[in-house]
Amino acid sequence: AGQAKEKRGMVLDNDPIYCAEQINIPDNLGEILKAYAKEVIRSNPSNIYEFSAKYFAQLDQNAEEEEIGEEVSKDAIYRL
C-alpha cells in the first residue's frame, strides 16, 4: 500500500488519492504559484529546472528567516 519511490533525492508518493480530504493544500499555495509563474515569465530562464530550484530554495530560506524572527517583507516573494 504505502509505496514511495526516490528519484534524485526526492521522494515521490505513489499512493492513490480516493477523496479530497486526503489532500492538504496550504492556504498560500495560489499566491506562491502566481508569484513563481510571474517570475518565470519575467526572467525567461534558459534552464527552468535550475531556476525553479534556486527560486524555491530562496523562498524556503526567506520563510526560515521569518520563522526565527527576522523581518521579511510580504513582497519578498515577488523579489526573489
N, C-alpha and C positions, 0 to 999 in steps of 0.2 A: 504494500500500500504506500508507505512513505518513501517514494523514490525521489532522489535528488542527484543530479549529475553535476560534476565540477568541470567547467570549461574555462581554461586560462585564469584560474584563481577565483572565478565567480561561481557560486552555487545556483544552479537553475532548478527551480521547483517544478516537478512534473506531475504533482498530484492534481487530479481533476477537481474542478470547481463546480459544485452542484447548485449553489444558490448564492444570491447577492450577499447574504450575511457572512459568507466566508471571505469576503473581500473587504479589507480595511484601507480606505482611501484617505490620506491625510487631507486636512481642511485646506491647506495652502498648495496642493498639487497643481491646480489650474493656474495659479499665479506663477508658480515656478516654471511650468512648461511654457507659458506665454512669454515670460522673460527670456527663457532659453531660445525659443523659436525666433524672437526678435533679434537676439544677439547673433544667432547663426545667419540670419538674413543680412544683418548689418555687416558682419565680419566676412562672410562668404569664404570660410576656411577651405584650404585645399585638401585637408585631411579632417573630415568631420568627426572621426572617432577620437583622434588625438585632441582636437578642440573640445569635444564633449567631455573627455576625461579631465582635462585641465579645468574646464568651466565648473563641473560639478565638484571637483576637489576643492576649488576656491570657495564655492558656495558652502561646502561642508566646513571648511576652515573658518569662514565667517560665522557660521552657526555655532561652532565650538567656542569662538572668542566671545560671542554674545552670551553663551551659557555661563562663562566664567566671569562675567561682569563687565567686560569691555563693551563700550557703546559702538554699535554698528548701525548706521542709519537704515531706515526702512527701504531706502532707494538703493542700497548696496547690491541687491540682486540684479539691478539693471546696469551696474557699473563694473561688472566683472571683466 
